[in-house]
Amino acid sequence: MEMFENDGTWREGARKVVAFYLEGGEKLGKAMLDLHQGYTSWAKDTPLWSIFEAQRNAAKGMLEDSVAFNRKLWRIEKEA
């Protein structure tokens, strides 16, 4: 069947799209974490700082785990 002859090409194209999406999403996520830190810097010497720090650490962990899972799922190596 002609439709499935280029299946490898389709998969490689999809892998490239996913890699591009992951790279952009990871950069955006890190930028949002930096922005959050900047917006909450006023609370550095208050009890709220520990809450904001916990939020950032949780979000950073979820971002890293999500990207790592999808890289492994799609067999995408992280670019140097």
Backbone as JSON Lines, residues from 0, in Angstrom:
{"i":0,"aa":"M","n":[0.83,-1.17,0.0],"ca":[0.0,0.0,0.0],"c":[0.88,1.24,0.0]}
{"i":1,"aa":"E","n":[0.63,2.11,-0.93],"ca":[1.43,3.32,-1.08],"c":[1.37,4.22,0.14]}
{"i":2,"aa":"M","n":[0.25,4.25,0.79],"ca":[0.04,5.16,1.89],"c":[1.06,4.91,3.02]}
{"i":3,"aa":"F","n":[1.49,3.69,3.24],"ca":[2.36,3.35,4.35],"c":[3.83,3.2,3.95]}
{"i":4,"aa":"E","n":[4.17,3.45,2.72],"ca":[5.55,3.3,2.28],"c":[6.45,4.36,2.91]}
{"i":5,"aa":"N","n":[5.95,5.55,3.14],"ca":[6.74,6.63,3.71],"c":[6.47,6.81,5.2]}
{"i":6,"aa":"D","n":[6.09,5.73,5.88],"ca":[5.76,5.8,7.3],"c":[6.95,6.29,8.13]}
{"i":7,"aa":"G","n":[8.16,5.85,7.8],"ca":[9.35,6.29,8.52],"c":[9.59,7.78,8.34]}
{"i":8,"aa":"T","n":[9.34,8.29,7.15],"ca":[9.49,9.71,6.88],"c":[8.48,10.5,7.69]}
{"i":9,"aa":"W","n":[7.25,10.02,7.77],"ca":[6.22,10.69,8.55],"c":[6.6,10.74,10.03]}
{"i":10,"aa":"R","n":[7.08,9.62,10.55],"ca":[7.48,9.56,11.97],"c":[8.63,10.51,12.26]}
{"i":11,"aa":"E","n":[9.59,10.56,11.35],"ca":[10.73,11.46,11.57],"c":[10.27,12.92,11.52]}
{"i":12,"aa":"G","n":[9.37,13.22,10.63],"ca":[8.82,14.58,10.57],"c":[8.06,14.92,11.85]}
{"i":13,"aa":"A","n":[7.27,13.98,12.34],"ca":[6.53,14.2,13.59],"c":[7.49,14.37,14.75]}
{"i":14,"aa":"R","n":[8.55,13.59,14.77],"ca":[9.55,13.7,15.83],"c":[10.2,15.08,15.83]}
{"i":15,"aa":"K","n":[10.48,15.61,14.64],"ca":[11.07,16.95,14.55],"c":[10.11,18.02,15.05]}
{"i":16,"aa":"V","n":[8.83,17.86,14.73],"ca":[7.83,18.82,15.2],"c":[7.73,18.77,16.73]}
{"i":17,"aa":"V","n":[7.7,17.56,17.28],"ca":[7.63,17.4,18.74],"c":[8.88,17.98,19.4]}
{"i":18,"aa":"A","n":[10.05,17.74,18.82],"ca":[11.29,18.28,19.38],"c":[11.26,19.8,19.4]}
{"i":19,"aa":"F","n":[10.78,20.4,18.32],"ca":[10.67,21.85,18.23],"c":[9.69,22.37,19.28]}
{"i":20,"aa":"Y","n":[8.56,21.69,19.42],"ca":[7.55,22.06,20.4],"c":[8.09,21.95,21.82]}
{"i":21,"aa":"L","n":[8.8,20.86,22.12],"ca":[9.36,20.67,23.46],"c":[10.4,21.73,23.78]}
{"i":22,"aa":"E","n":[11.25,22.03,22.82],"ca":[12.29,23.05,23.03],"c":[11.64,24.4,23.33]}
{"i":23,"aa":"G","n":[10.66,24.76,22.53],"ca":[9.98,26.04,22.75],"c":[9.21,26.07,24.06]}
{"i":24,"aa":"G","n":[8.53,24.99,24.37],"ca":[7.79,24.91,25.62],"c":[8.68,24.97,26.84]}
{"i":25,"aa":"E","n":[9.83,24.32,26.76],"ca":[10.78,24.34,27.86],"c":[11.33,25.75,28.08]}
{"i":26,"aa":"K","n":[11.67,26.43,26.99],"ca":[12.17,27.8,27.1],"c":[11.1,28.73,27.67]}
{"i":27,"aa":"L","n":[9.87,28.57,27.2],"ca":[8.77,29.39,27.7],"c":[8.52,29.12,29.18]}
{"i":28,"aa":"G","n":[8.53,27.86,29.56],"ca":[8.33,27.5,30.96],"c":[9.39,28.1,31.87]}
{"i":29,"aa":"K","n":[10.64,28.02,31.44],"ca":[11.73,28.6,32.23],"c":[11.61,30.12,32.31]}
{"i":30,"aa":"A","n":[11.2,30.73,31.22],"ca":[11.01,32.19,31.23],"c":[9.88,32.57,32.19]}
{"i":31,"aa":"M","n":[8.82,31.78,32.22],"ca":[7.72,32.06,33.14],"c":[8.15,31.89,34.59]}
{"i":32,"aa":"L","n":[9.0,30.91,34.87],"ca":[9.52,30.74,36.22],"c":[10.39,31.93,36.63]}
{"i":33,"aa":"D","n":[11.2,32.41,35.7],"ca":[12.02,33.6,35.98],"c":[11.13,34.82,36.22]}
{"i":34,"aa":"L","n":[10.1,34.96,35.43],"ca":[9.16,36.06,35.58],"c":[8.45,35.98,36.94]}
{"i":35,"aa":"H","n":[8.06,34.78,37.32],"ca":[7.42,34.58,38.62],"c":[8.36,35.0,39.74]}
{"i":36,"aa":"Q","n":[9.61,34.64,39.62],"ca":[10.58,35.0,40.66],"c":[10.73,36.52,40.74]}
{"i":37,"aa":"G","n":[10.74,37.17,39.59],"ca":[10.83,38.62,39.58],"c":[9.61,39.29,40.18]}
{"i":38,"aa":"Y","n":[8.44,38.78,39.85],"ca":[7.2,39.37,40.36],"c":[7.0,39.14,41.85]}
{"i":39,"aa":"T","n":[7.61,38.1,42.39],"ca":[7.44,37.81,43.81],"c":[8.64,38.22,44.64]}
{"i":40,"aa":"S","n":[9.59,38.91,44.05],"ca":[10.81,39.3,44.78],"c":[10.51,40.25,45.93]}
{"i":41,"aa":"W","n":[9.38,40.95,45.86],"ca":[9.01,41.86,46.95],"c":[8.81,41.11,48.26]}
{"i":42,"aa":"A","n":[8.54,39.82,48.19],"ca":[8.22,39.04,49.38],"c":[9.44,38.35,49.99]}
{"i":43,"aa":"K","n":[10.62,38.7,49.53],"ca":[11.83,37.99,49.94],"c":[12.02,37.92,51.46]}
{"i":44,"aa":"D","n":[11.69,38.95,52.16],"ca":[11.89,38.97,53.61],"c":[10.57,38.78,54.38]}
{"i":45,"aa":"T","n":[9.63,38.09,53.77],"ca":[8.35,37.83,54.42],"c":[8.09,36.33,54.45]}
{"i":46,"aa":"P","n":[7.13,35.92,55.26],"ca":[6.77,34.49,55.3],"c":[6.22,33.97,53.97]}
{"i":47,"aa":"L","n":[5.74,34.86,53.12],"ca":[5.2,34.44,51.83],"c":[6.27,33.9,50.89]}
{"i":48,"aa":"W","n":[7.5,34.31,51.1],"ca":[8.58,33.9,50.21],"c":[8.69,32.38,50.12]}
{"i":49,"aa":"S","n":[8.56,31.7,51.25],"ca":[8.68,30.24,51.24],"c":[7.56,29.6,50.41]}
{"i":50,"aa":"I","n":[6.37,30.2,50.43],"ca":[5.26,29.69,49.61],"c":[5.57,29.88,48.13]}
{"i":51,"aa":"F","n":[6.03,31.08,47.76],"ca":[6.37,31.35,46.37],"c":[7.51,30.47,45.89]}
{"i":52,"aa":"E","n":[8.48,30.25,46.77],"ca":[9.62,29.39,46.41],"c":[9.15,27.95,46.21]}
{"i":53,"aa":"A","n":[8.25,27.49,47.06],"ca":[7.7,26.13,46.92],"c":[6.92,25.99,45.61]}
{"i":54,"aa":"Q","n":[6.16,27.03,45.25],"ca":[5.44,27.01,43.98],"c":[6.4,26.9,42.81]}
{"i":55,"aa":"R","n":[7.46,27.7,42.84],"ca":[8.44,27.68,41.75],"c":[9.14,26.33,41.66]}
{"i":56,"aa":"N","n":[9.52,25.78,42.8],"ca":[10.19,24.48,42.79],"c":[9.28,23.37,42.26]}
{"i":57,"aa":"A","n":[8.01,23.42,42.65],"ca":[7.06,22.42,42.15],"c":[6.86,22.56,40.65]}
{"i":58,"aa":"A","n":[6.71,23.8,40.19],"ca":[6.51,24.03,38.75],"c":[7.75,23.63,37.96]}
{"i":59,"aa":"K","n":[8.92,23.94,38.5],"ca":[10.18,23.57,37.82],"c":[10.3,22.05,37.71]}
{"i":60,"aa":"G","n":[9.96,21.35,38.79],"ca":[10.01,19.89,38.77],"c":[9.04,19.29,37.76]}
{"i":61,"aa":"M","n":[7.82,19.84,37.71],"ca":[6.83,19.34,36.74],"c":[7.28,19.61,35.31]}
{"i":62,"aa":"L","n":[7.84,20.78,35.08],"ca":[8.34,21.13,33.74],"c":[9.44,20.17,33.32]}
{"i":63,"aa":"E","n":[10.43,19.97,34.2],"ca":[11.55,19.08,33.88],"c":[11.09,17.65,33.66]}
{"i":64,"aa":"D","n":[10.19,17.16,34.53],"ca":[9.69,15.79,34.4],"c":[8.9,15.61,33.12]}
{"i":65,"aa":"S","n":[8.07,16.59,32.78],"ca":[7.25,16.5,31.58],"c":[8.12,16.48,30.32]}
{"i":66,"aa":"V","n":[9.09,17.36,30.27],"ca":[9.98,17.42,29.1],"c":[10.79,16.13,29.0]}
{"i":67,"aa":"A","n":[11.32,15.66,30.13],"ca":[12.12,14.43,30.11],"c":[11.27,13.23,29.67]}
{"i":68,"aa":"F","n":[10.04,13.14,30.17],"ca":[9.15,12.04,29.79],"c":[8.89,12.06,28.28]}
{"i":69,"aa":"N","n":[8.58,13.23,27.73],"ca":[8.28,13.31,26.31],"c":[9.5,13.09,25.44]}
{"i":70,"aa":"R","n":[10.66,13.52,25.9],"ca":[11.89,13.23,25.16],"c":[12.12,11.72,25.1]}
{"i":71,"aa":"K","n":[11.9,11.06,26.22],"ca":[12.09,9.61,26.25],"c":[11.04,8.9,25.39]}
{"i":72,"aa":"L","n":[9.79,9.36,25.48],"ca":[8.71,8.76,24.72],"c":[8.96,8.86,23.22]}
{"i":73,"aa":"W","n":[9.41,10.02,22.78],"ca":[9.65,10.25,21.35],"c":[11.08,9.95,20.92]}
{"i":74,"aa":"R","n":[11.92,9.53,21.87],"ca":[13.34,9.22,21.61],"c":[14.04,10.43,20.99]}
{"i":75,"aa":"I","n":[13.93,11.56,21.69],"ca":[14.53,12.8,21.25],"c":[15.67,13.14,22.2]}
{"i":76,"aa":"E","n":[16.85,13.3,21.66],"ca":[18.0,13.7,22.45],"c":[17.96,15.19,22.7]}
{"i":77,"aa":"K","n":[18.36,15.6,23.9],"ca":[18.41,17.01,24.22],"c":[19.57,17.66,23.46]}
{"i":78,"aa":"E","n":[19.28,18.82,22.85],"ca":[20.3,19.52,22.09],"c":[21.3,20.14,23.04]}
{"i":79,"aa":"A","n":[22.57,20.11,22.67],"ca":[23.62,20.68,23.53],"c":[23.61,22.19,23.49]}
